[in-house]
């Protein structure tokens, strides 16, 4: 499973919708797909799944606004 597939699967589980896998431009916060609690859960799940450090303190909603943006950020962190 690729980083993209795994990230989207985790996001779909936490967001409780597979729409995030179908629409990479879905506005997660604008449409209330993610809220602050689900975001923290997502950060913890992605950190554990990929062995990367994602601090809630450095989280920026604008940089994680869509599924494709989250995938890009996780891919960057995995490659670092």
C-alpha angles and dihedrals in degrees: 000000000000125000088253094051093045093046092050092047091053091045091050092051094050096040089046092226134091089209086095088066093049099045115043090184096053109138098233101189098032090056094041092242087133127032130179095276094048090046092056089047089051092049091052094046094048092046091052096042096051102026091239132134116244112169118204086218091064094043115122119191091208091058092050098039096123137027091251091054091051091049091050092051094048092047090052092050093047091052094047 
